[in-house]
Amino acid sequence: MANTPQSKKRARQNTKRFDVNRARRSRIRTFLRKVEEAIASGDKAAAQAALRAAQPELMRGVTKGVFHKNTAARKMSRLSSRVKALG
């Protein structure tokens, strides 16, 4: 357990930050799931629209420190190649 005032404050900050990051990660996963569902349905136009909506969310996750930039780039690359292969 945290003993010093500094470590108590740090523990409070960590729990707040964890909640914010968890919400942000969940939001990004929702956008990615919409792209996956559009790909599964075979609708190329819907998949492209979902991908365009997901891309800024994913990159915002990178700037906020939720995802590593290479992870986001890999996810976008794989999704875009799958969308491109549709139709």
ABEGO torsion letter per residue (X at the ends): XBABAAAAAAAAAAAAAAAAAAAAAAAAAAAAAAAAAAAAAGBAAAAAAAAAAAAAAAAAAAAAGABBAAAAAAAAAAAAAAAAABX
